[in-house]
Amino acid sequence: MAVIFTLSSIPGKKLPDVGLPHIDKIVHAVEYFILGLLMIRAFLYPASIPRRGVFVALSVFIAMSFAAADEWHQSF
């Protein structure tokens, strides 16, 4: 998460232009999707955990909360 937070601190004007419109939104979606998958995997590591749905929902909630906090952070 620290890598995402640090890289998202780079002002958009300092990033190279790749010529694709809204590429930043696509990159954000992919990186937070991967973060969510990694969190689900971490929470469900012992395969015999009961109530797996709760941990999946918790992983999605944490990843979405971090994404929202990162968007707020980028507004500065």
C-alpha positions as CSV (number, residue, x, y, z in Angstrom):
1,M,0.0,0.0,0.0
2,A,2.9,2.3,0.7
3,V,4.0,2.0,-3.0
4,I,0.6,3.0,-4.3
5,F,0.4,5.9,-1.9
6,T,3.9,7.1,-2.8
7,L,3.5,6.8,-6.6
8,S,0.1,8.5,-6.5
9,S,1.8,11.5,-4.9
10,I,3.5,12.3,-8.2
11,P,1.7,15.3,-9.8
12,G,0.0,14.3,-13.0
13,K,1.8,16.9,-15.0
14,K,5.1,15.2,-14.3
15,L,4.0,11.9,-15.7
16,P,4.8,11.0,-19.3
17,D,1.9,11.3,-21.8
18,V,1.1,7.9,-23.3
19,G,-1.5,9.2,-25.6
20,L,-4.4,7.2,-24.2
21,P,-7.3,9.1,-22.7
22,H,-8.2,8.4,-19.1
23,I,-5.3,6.0,-18.7
24,D,-5.0,7.1,-15.1
25,K,-8.5,5.8,-14.3
26,I,-7.7,2.4,-15.9
27,V,-4.4,2.2,-14.0
28,H,-6.2,3.0,-10.7
29,A,-8.8,0.4,-11.3
30,V,-6.2,-2.3,-12.1
31,E,-4.0,-1.5,-9.1
32,Y,-6.8,-1.5,-6.6
33,F,-8.3,-4.7,-8.1
34,I,-4.9,-6.3,-7.6
35,L,-4.7,-4.9,-4.1
36,G,-8.2,-6.4,-3.3
37,L,-7.2,-9.8,-4.7
38,L,-4.0,-9.8,-2.6
39,M,-5.9,-8.8,0.5
40,I,-8.5,-11.6,-0.1
41,R,-5.7,-14.1,-0.5
42,A,-4.0,-12.9,2.7
43,F,-7.2,-13.1,4.7
44,L,-8.1,-16.5,3.3
45,Y,-4.6,-18.0,3.6
46,P,-5.7,-20.8,6.0
47,A,-8.0,-22.6,3.5
48,S,-10.3,-23.9,6.3
49,I,-11.6,-20.5,7.5
50,P,-15.3,-20.6,8.0
51,R,-17.4,-17.6,6.9
52,R,-15.2,-16.8,3.9
53,G,-17.7,-14.3,2.6
54,V,-17.1,-12.0,5.5
55,F,-13.4,-11.8,4.8
56,V,-13.9,-11.3,1.1
57,A,-16.3,-8.4,1.9
58,L,-13.8,-7.0,4.4
59,S,-11.0,-7.1,1.8
60,V,-13.1,-5.3,-0.7
61,F,-14.1,-2.7,1.9
62,I,-10.5,-2.0,2.9
63,A,-9.3,-1.8,-0.7
64,M,-12.2,0.6,-1.6
65,S,-11.5,2.7,1.5
66,F,-7.8,3.0,0.6
67,A,-8.7,3.9,-2.9
68,A,-11.1,6.7,-1.7
69,A,-8.4,7.9,0.7
70,D,-5.9,8.0,-2.1
71,E,-8.2,10.0,-4.3
72,W,-8.7,12.5,-1.5
73,H,-5.0,12.6,-1.0
74,Q,-4.4,13.3,-4.7
75,S,-6.7,16.3,-4.5
76,F,-4.0,18.2,-2.6
